[in-house]
Structures are given as structure tokens and as C-alpha cells.
């Protein structure tokens, strides 16, 4: 029962994100959606993924979105911001494309065979060792790209 409640909350909050005209409300509803996803992960007995969902997405990335929204002073959506039919028509086309992609992906889903030679990631320590040894360079590049994006947003919104 709790699974269905978290699932419904995630779906409703996600639908409300795209239905809001105020960007600040959309960001806050997206945080609620991430919280519901975290609850789903807890129910699926994946507490590490649930905590990472809250720390990384609801914590760090959404705070960055809030800063960008506040720095850019984004107000209400302009009704004719997109040519050839407006924002609603573009949203419907993108939603249709997402639905087609989802049907295609679910149709191709098969049981993944085990990969020999790869260590089983069963603990946080093992995940950390693999992340900072085998994927250390990718981790650092991602951190630098995030910093550059944040500085770019500040420079672009600077007045004068």
C-alpha cells in the first residue's frame, strides 16, 4: 500500500512540475517527486540509493536549480515563447516521443545476464573504492563541469 502511495505521489508531483507556470513551484514540486522516489527506493530495500537520491538530486542539484531560477529571475512562462504552435504543442510532441521511447525500451527489456569478472557491488565501501579508483577521472571531470556550469550561470546573469 505504501508503495502505491509513494508511486502516486511521484507521478502526481512530476505531472504538476510540467503544469506549473511559475518556475519556483516547478522546482519545489520536483524536489517532492525526488522525495517520493527516495521512499520507493527504501521500500525496494535499496537504502544507499535512497540516501544518494536525497543528497545528490534533492540536495545539491535542486539547490543549483533554485539558484539559477533566482539569479535569472524567471517569472511566468510566456505563452508564445516557442514558434510554430506554442509551448503546449511542443510539450505534447515531446511527451509523445517520450511515450514511444518508453514503449520501445520496455519491449526490449530482457533479463540481464551476469557479467563475469566484475566485482559485485554489495556495500558502500566497495562502491566508493570502485568509484574513486576505476572511475576517478570521470568523477573529477563531472565535478569540474558542474563548477563551470555554475560559474557560467553567474556570469551570464551578472548585470553591467
Rosetta silent file (secondary structure, phi, psi, omega in degrees, C-alpha in Angstrom):
SEQUENCE: XXXXXXXXXXXXXXXXXXXXXXXXXXXXXXXXXXXXXXXXXXXXXXXXXXXXXXXXXXXXXXXXXXXXXXXXXXXXXXXXXXXXXXXXXXXXXXXXXXXXXXXXXXXXXXXXXXXXXXXXXXXXXXXXXXXXXXXXXXXXXXXXXXXXXXXXXXXXXXXX
SCORE:     score description
SCORE:     0.000 S_00000001
   1 L     0.000  -42.637  179.507    0.000    0.000    0.000 S_00000001
   2 H   -65.241  -34.076  177.764    2.810    2.401    0.882 S_00000001
   3 H   -60.214  -44.394  179.957    4.484    1.592   -2.447 S_00000001
   4 H   -67.052  -34.526  178.261    1.389    2.753   -4.325 S_00000001
   5 H   -66.061  -46.452  177.726    1.201    5.926   -2.231 S_00000001
   6 H   -64.972  -39.493  178.640    4.825    6.855   -2.997 S_00000001
   7 H   -63.251  -43.932  178.748    4.319    5.931   -6.651 S_00000001
   8 H   -64.807  -40.932  178.424    1.198    8.064   -6.941 S_00000001
   9 H   -62.358  -41.773  179.361    2.938   10.968   -5.199 S_00000001
  10 H   -64.021  -43.187 -179.012    5.889   10.725   -7.606 S_00000001
  11 H   -67.244  -46.709 -178.372    3.612   10.650  -10.666 S_00000001
  12 H   -64.508  -44.688  179.590    1.339   13.478   -9.480 S_00000001
  13 H   -64.243  -38.278  178.785    4.252   15.704   -8.433 S_00000001
  14 H   -66.851  -40.220  176.883    6.015   15.064  -11.749 S_00000001
  15 H   -66.287  -36.204  178.516    2.891   15.932  -13.732 S_00000001
  16 H   -70.299  -26.485  177.251    2.447   19.090  -11.681 S_00000001
  17 H   -59.771  -44.652 -176.607    6.058   20.082  -12.435 S_00000001
  18 H   -82.926   -9.490  179.854    5.284   20.404  -16.114 S_00000001
  19 H   -96.194   -5.475 -177.988    1.915   22.037  -15.479 S_00000001
  20 L   -83.101  144.503  174.624    3.172   24.978  -13.415 S_00000001
  21 L   -92.879  -22.606  179.668    3.630   28.423  -14.898 S_00000001
  22 E   -93.447  123.484 -176.100    5.856   29.581  -12.038 S_00000001
  23 H   -64.794  -32.726 -179.270    9.378   28.119  -12.271 S_00000001
  24 H   -65.765  -40.652  177.156    9.908   28.218   -8.493 S_00000001
  25 H   -65.419  -36.865  177.925    6.872   25.994   -7.888 S_00000001
  26 H   -62.143  -42.404  179.365    8.126   23.588  -10.527 S_00000001
  27 H   -64.103  -43.178 -179.581   11.462   23.265   -8.753 S_00000001
  28 H   -67.190  -37.225  176.238    9.800   22.644   -5.392 S_00000001
  29 H   -68.690  -31.975  176.222    7.465   20.028   -6.884 S_00000001
  30 H   -66.554  -36.126  175.092   10.459   18.331   -8.481 S_00000001
  31 H   -63.996  -40.742  177.098   12.035   18.064   -5.031 S_00000001
  32 H   -62.456  -39.529  178.038    8.800   16.438   -3.793 S_00000001
  33 H   -64.164  -42.020  177.305    8.977   13.986   -6.693 S_00000001
  34 H   -63.867  -36.474  177.015   12.576   13.114   -5.798 S_00000001
  35 H   -64.004  -41.016  177.776   11.499   12.568   -2.191 S_00000001
  36 H   -65.589  -39.326  176.243    8.794   10.140   -3.314 S_00000001
  37 H   -62.875  -37.482  177.371   11.329    8.286   -5.463 S_00000001
  38 H   -63.833  -40.076  175.412   13.575    8.037   -2.443 S_00000001
  39 H   -62.038  -38.231  176.108   10.706    6.491   -0.498 S_00000001
  40 H   -63.301  -40.238  178.557   10.246    3.952   -3.294 S_00000001
  41 H   -64.226  -38.330  177.786   13.930    3.041   -3.095 S_00000001
  42 H   -63.111  -43.237  178.962   13.623    2.482    0.658 S_00000001
  43 H   -66.591  -26.635  177.669   10.660    0.162    0.091 S_00000001
  44 L   -87.708   12.296  178.050   12.673   -1.717   -2.541 S_00000001
  45 L    59.836   44.238  175.019   15.385   -2.284    0.096 S_00000001
  46 L  -127.016   70.070 -174.314   17.941   -0.003   -1.533 S_00000001
  47 H   -66.085  -32.199  179.819   18.708    2.455    1.296 S_00000001
  48 H   -64.978  -43.908  178.898   22.010    3.623   -0.181 S_00000001
  49 H   -65.205  -36.045  178.480   20.338    4.641   -3.440 S_00000001
  50 H   -63.813  -44.164  179.844   17.568    6.354   -1.449 S_00000001
  51 H   -67.552  -41.230  177.704   20.062    8.435    0.528 S_00000001
  52 H   -63.832  -36.682  177.160   22.049    9.297   -2.594 S_00000001
  53 H   -58.694  -44.102 -179.405   18.772   10.333   -4.280 S_00000001
  54 H   -71.874  -46.593 -175.849   18.123   12.820   -1.477 S_00000001
  55 H   -66.523  -50.182 -173.201   21.703   14.064   -1.121 S_00000001
  56 H   -78.008  -54.091 -173.768   22.590   14.399   -4.787 S_00000001
  57 H   -80.891  -60.304 -176.338   19.316   15.267   -6.503 S_00000001
  58 H   -69.070  -29.296 -179.306   17.072   16.860   -3.896 S_00000001
  59 H   -84.642  -68.987 -169.319   20.032   18.386   -2.091 S_00000001
  60 H   -79.952  -53.354 -173.155   22.707   19.511   -4.496 S_00000001
  61 H   -68.798  -40.007 -179.536   21.212   19.656   -7.978 S_00000001
  62 H   -70.549  -31.674  173.555   17.894   21.170   -6.920 S_00000001
  63 H   -64.216  -40.098  176.102   19.685   23.828   -4.866 S_00000001
  64 H   -61.995  -42.836  176.858   21.637   24.652   -8.022 S_00000001
  65 H   -60.995  -42.140  179.101   18.342   24.876   -9.963 S_00000001
  66 H   -61.894  -42.272  178.039   16.914   27.170   -7.292 S_00000001
  67 H   -62.899  -41.753  179.936   19.950   29.449   -7.527 S_00000001
  68 H   -64.957  -43.483  179.357   19.676   29.581  -11.313 S_00000001
  69 H   -62.523  -42.214 -179.468   15.953   30.345  -11.157 S_00000001
  70 H   -71.001  -38.306  179.640   16.556   33.081   -8.590 S_00000001
  71 H   -68.177  -39.461 -178.943   19.559   34.544  -10.438 S_00000001
  72 H   -79.542  -12.205 -178.660   17.773   34.607  -13.774 S_00000001
  73 L    53.258   52.665 -179.219   14.639   35.998  -12.128 S_00000001
  74 L   -74.144  124.109  179.811   12.466   33.684  -14.184 S_00000001
  75 L   -98.225 -132.893  179.492    8.871   34.741  -13.903 S_00000001
  76 E   -83.227  158.014  179.775    5.853   33.266  -15.572 S_00000001
  77 L   -70.579  140.856  176.250    6.031   31.392  -18.829 S_00000001
  78 L   -84.307  129.277 -173.947    5.404   33.394  -21.977 S_00000001
  79 L   -63.303  -31.790 -178.430    2.529   31.844  -23.929 S_00000001
  80 L  -112.294   41.131 -177.376    4.125   32.294  -27.348 S_00000001
  81 L   -73.921  -23.602 -178.093    7.741   31.619  -26.390 S_00000001
  82 L  -114.742  128.798  179.644    8.090   28.783  -28.910 S_00000001
  83 L   -70.058  168.354  176.333    7.321   29.313  -32.586 S_00000001
  84 L    64.327   47.332  171.702    5.074   27.001  -34.655 S_00000001
  85 L   117.182   -8.184  175.005    2.278   26.412  -32.192 S_00000001
  86 H    89.083  179.515 -173.925    3.490   27.443  -28.780 S_00000001
  87 H   -68.931  -39.383 -178.209    4.754   25.721  -25.697 S_00000001
  88 H   -62.569  -43.648 -179.731    1.808   23.351  -25.271 S_00000001
  89 H   -65.478  -41.552  177.146    2.171   21.830  -28.723 S_00000001
  90 H   -62.454  -41.518  177.703    5.918   21.375  -28.241 S_00000001
  91 H   -62.356  -39.327  178.684    5.253   19.738  -24.872 S_00000001
  92 H   -66.898  -39.488  178.414    2.734   17.352  -26.422 S_00000001
  93 H   -65.326  -44.478  179.050    5.186   16.369  -29.163 S_00000001
  94 H   -65.813  -38.753  177.093    7.970   15.763  -26.633 S_00000001
  95 H   -64.585  -39.645  176.341    5.631   13.769  -24.368 S_00000001
  96 H   -63.230  -41.447  177.012    4.601   11.617  -27.340 S_00000001
  97 H   -63.391  -39.887  177.468    8.247   10.998  -28.182 S_00000001
  98 H   -64.309  -41.042  178.751    8.944   10.018  -24.584 S_00000001
  99 H   -63.583  -43.253  177.376    5.987    7.637  -24.613 S_00000001
 100 H   -62.059  -42.184  178.988    7.205    5.999  -27.840 S_00000001
 101 H   -64.976  -38.661  178.625   10.699    5.637  -26.396 S_00000001
 102 H   -65.188  -43.717  178.155    9.309    4.123  -23.203 S_00000001
 103 H   -63.597  -41.621  178.914    7.228    1.567  -25.122 S_00000001
 104 H   -63.741  -44.171 -178.067   10.249    0.699  -27.264 S_00000001
 105 H   -67.144  -40.874  179.427   12.539    0.324  -24.221 S_00000001
 106 H   -69.061  -28.721  177.256   10.060   -1.820  -22.300 S_00000001
 107 H   -71.746  -24.354 -178.708    9.592   -4.022  -25.342 S_00000001
 108 L   -96.390   -0.377 -177.034   13.316   -4.729  -25.494 S_00000001
 109 L   -68.378  125.742  174.958   13.717   -5.480  -21.788 S_00000001
 110 L  -133.432  167.211  177.008   15.229   -8.875  -21.127 S_00000001
 111 L   -68.505  127.169 -178.774   16.888  -10.432  -18.133 S_00000001
 112 L   -78.772  125.019  177.656   20.442   -9.170  -17.958 S_00000001
 113 L   -71.113  155.685  178.089   22.974  -11.994  -17.762 S_00000001
 114 L   -65.894  146.123  179.424   25.645  -11.816  -15.102 S_00000001
 115 L   -99.863  112.850  178.640   28.894  -10.200  -16.133 S_00000001
 116 L   -71.306  144.440  176.297   31.862  -12.383  -15.287 S_00000001
 117 L    93.569  -13.895  178.536   34.939  -10.645  -13.971 S_00000001
 118 L   -95.605  137.796  179.807   33.158   -7.668  -12.452 S_00000001
 119 L   -71.639  146.446  176.426   33.056   -7.387   -8.664 S_00000001
 120 L   -74.852  125.747 -179.687   29.656   -7.487   -7.013 S_00000001
 121 L   -89.616   90.208 -174.540   28.837   -4.044   -5.618 S_00000001
 122 L  -108.681  -14.036 -178.295   27.251   -5.065   -2.362 S_00000001
 123 L  -133.575  162.279  178.627   28.498   -2.453    0.090 S_00000001
 124 H   -64.433  -36.753  179.065   29.045    1.273    0.221 S_00000001
 125 H   -61.834  -44.650  179.798   32.768    0.702    0.740 S_00000001
 126 H   -63.433  -42.200  178.118   33.013   -1.367   -2.448 S_00000001
 127 H   -61.945  -43.579  179.377   31.088    1.277   -4.411 S_00000001
 128 H   -63.603  -42.426  179.409   33.385    4.002   -3.056 S_00000001
 129 H   -62.987  -44.997  179.654   36.569    2.090   -3.880 S_00000001
 130 H   -65.852  -41.663 -178.348   35.395    1.410   -7.452 S_00000001
 131 H   -63.436  -43.761 -174.164   34.179    4.998   -7.905 S_00000001
 132 H   -92.507   -3.985  174.437   37.384    6.653   -6.730 S_00000001
 133 H  -107.447  -62.030 -176.907   39.859    4.211   -8.305 S_00000001
 134 L   -73.091  -35.004 -176.194   38.450    2.948  -11.598 S_00000001
 135 L  -115.443   26.874 -178.173   36.246    5.965  -12.310 S_00000001
 136 H   -62.099  -42.342 -178.991   38.218    8.681  -10.513 S_00000001
 137 H   -64.613  -44.801  178.857   38.931   10.699  -13.658 S_00000001
 138 H   -63.008  -37.594  178.487   35.270   10.694  -14.754 S_00000001
 139 H   -63.315  -44.602 -179.517   34.228   11.726  -11.245 S_00000001
 140 H   -68.651  -38.664  178.455   36.637   14.693  -11.256 S_00000001
 141 H   -63.964  -40.461  177.511   35.637   15.768  -14.775 S_00000001
 142 H   -63.083  -40.402  178.676   31.978   15.761  -13.722 S_00000001
 143 H   -64.229  -41.778  179.337   32.804   17.916  -10.703 S_00000001
 144 H   -66.773  -41.610  178.651   34.708   20.427  -12.862 S_00000001
 145 H   -62.701  -39.047  177.700   31.891   20.566  -15.431 S_00000001
 146 H   -65.129  -41.660  177.815   29.350   21.266  -12.698 S_00000001
 147 H   -63.570  -42.806  179.341   31.539   24.059  -11.320 S_00000001
 148 H   -64.240  -39.950  178.427   31.973   25.585  -14.784 S_00000001
 149 H   -63.765  -40.319  179.966   28.199   25.449  -15.392 S_00000001
 150 H   -67.322  -43.650  177.984   27.523   27.201  -12.101 S_00000001
 151 H   -65.235  -37.480  177.139   30.100   29.911  -12.803 S_00000001
 152 H   -61.988  -40.803  178.313   28.694   30.330  -16.313 S_00000001
 153 H   -64.308  -39.097  179.303   25.203   30.894  -14.899 S_00000001
 154 H   -67.726  -42.081 -178.997   26.543   33.548  -12.525 S_00000001
 155 H   -66.330  -40.831 -178.801   28.491   35.307  -15.301 S_00000001
 156 H   -67.390  -29.530 -177.802   25.512   35.253  -17.690 S_00000001
 157 H   -94.212   -0.580 -179.479   23.165   36.768  -15.123 S_00000001
 158 L   -67.785  136.679  179.049   25.570   39.459  -13.978 S_00000001
 159 L   -96.574  137.730  175.743   24.293   42.983  -14.604 S_00000001
 160 L    88.275    0.000    0.000   26.557   45.647  -16.013 S_00000001
